[in-house]
Amino acid sequence: MEPISGSARRRAHVRAAGYWTATAAVAAELAVGGVWDIARIPYVRDLVTHLGYPPYFLVLLGTWKVLGAIALLVPRRALIKEWAYAGAFYTYTGAVVSHLATGYAVGEVRVLTVLAALTALSWALRPPGRRAGRLAVR
């Protein structure tokens, strides 16, 4: 076994820092946004209603956001993490499309796009222990 070079060690540290930074940002937004959705705070309720979604949708979406935040942060459970990444990515890209389609709060599109990109970055940089193995197909 070859010793790890200094540059390889630095790359590993940069990769880990990038992973945890992106993951913390996404998990924090999912957790806070999920709690706001479940509580149906007026700002969020008005936004979702204006986008054309029913108010009860907030409780469903908020619950999944909170569960997704937890899934991204707990150790192991790689397959559940894959679902959480997919759900977060669909949530952010769906919100971008909803905002663009209705012309409502278009300024938020940048933030939503950054969150979608951070979700993809977290997924791409995740360490091997947080990756789902190939599923056996029989």
C-alpha positions in Angstrom: 0.0 0.0 0.0 1.4 3.4 -1.0 1.5 6.3 1.4 -1.0 9.1 0.7 0.7 12.1 -0.7 0.2 15.6 0.7 -1.7 16.8 -2.4 -4.0 13.8 -2.2 -4.6 14.5 1.5 -5.4 18.1 0.7 -7.8 17.1 -2.1 -9.6 14.7 0.3 -9.9 17.5 2.9 -11.2 20.0 0.3 -13.7 17.4 -1.0 -14.9 16.7 2.6 -15.2 20.4 3.4 -17.2 20.9 0.1 -19.4 18.0 0.9 -20.2 19.1 4.5 -20.7 22.7 3.5 -23.2 21.9 0.7 -24.9 19.2 2.8 -25.2 21.5 5.8 -26.7 24.3 3.7 -29.2 21.9 2.0 -30.2 20.1 5.2 -30.6 23.5 7.1 -32.9 24.8 4.3 -34.9 21.6 4.2 -35.3 21.6 8.0 -36.2 25.2 8.4 -38.3 25.3 5.3 -40.1 22.1 6.3 -40.9 23.5 9.7 -42.2 26.7 8.1 -44.3 24.6 5.7 -45.8 22.5 8.4 -46.6 25.6 10.5 -48.1 27.2 7.4 -46.6 30.5 8.3 -48.5 33.3 6.4 -45.6 34.2 4.0 -45.2 30.6 2.9 -48.9 29.9 2.8 -49.5 33.0 0.6 -46.6 32.0 -1.7 -47.8 28.5 -2.2 -51.3 29.6 -2.8 -50.2 32.2 -5.3 -48.2 29.5 -7.1 -51.5 27.5 -7.5 -51.0 24.8 -4.9 -53.5 24.0 -2.1 -52.6 24.9 1.5 -52.7 21.3 2.6 -49.8 20.6 0.3 -47.5 22.5 2.7 -48.0 19.9 5.5 -47.1 17.1 3.1 -44.1 18.9 1.5 -42.9 20.1 4.9 -43.0 16.7 6.5 -40.9 15.3 3.6 -38.5 18.2 3.8 -37.8 17.6 7.5 -37.4 13.8 7.0 -35.1 14.6 4.0 -32.9 16.9 6.2 -32.6 14.1 8.8 -31.8 11.5 6.2 -29.0 13.6 4.7 -27.4 14.0 8.1 -27.7 10.6 9.8 -24.9 8.1 9.2 -25.3 5.1 6.9 -28.7 4.5 5.3 -27.3 5.3 1.8 -30.5 4.3 -0.1 -32.6 6.6 2.0 -30.1 9.4 1.3 -30.5 8.8 -2.4 -34.2 9.3 -2.1 -33.7 12.4 0.0 -31.3 13.9 -2.6 -33.8 13.2 -5.3 -36.7 14.7 -3.3 -34.7 17.8 -2.6 -33.6 18.2 -6.2 -37.2 17.8 -7.4 -38.5 20.2 -4.8 -36.0 23.0 -5.8 -36.3 22.5 -9.5 -40.1 22.2 -9.3 -40.1 25.5 -7.3 -38.0 27.1 -10.0 -40.5 26.0 -12.7 -43.5 27.1 -10.6 -42.0 30.5 -10.0 -41.1 31.0 -13.7 -44.5 29.7 -14.9 -46.5 32.0 -12.7 -44.1 35.0 -12.8 -44.4 35.1 -9.1 -41.4 36.0 -6.9 -39.0 35.4 -9.8 -36.2 36.9 -7.7 -36.3 33.7 -5.7 -35.3 31.6 -8.7 -31.6 32.4 -8.1 -31.8 31.1 -4.6 -33.7 28.0 -5.6 -31.2 27.3 -8.4 -28.3 27.6 -6.0 -30.1 25.2 -3.6 -30.6 22.7 -6.5 -26.9 23.1 -7.4 -25.8 22.6 -3.8 -28.0 19.5 -3.6 -26.2 18.1 -6.7 -22.8 19.1 -5.3 -23.5 17.4 -2.0 -24.6 14.2 -3.9 -21.6 14.3 -6.1 -19.1 14.8 -3.2 -20.6 12.3 -0.8 -18.1 9.9 0.7 -18.2 6.2 -0.2 -20.0 5.3 3.1 -22.9 7.5 2.1 -23.3 6.1 -1.4 -25.9 3.4 -2.3 -24.4 0.3 -3.8 -25.8 -1.2 -7.0 -29.1 -2.8 -6.5 -29.3 -6.5 -7.3 -31.8 -7.1 -10.1 -33.2 -10.6 -10.2 
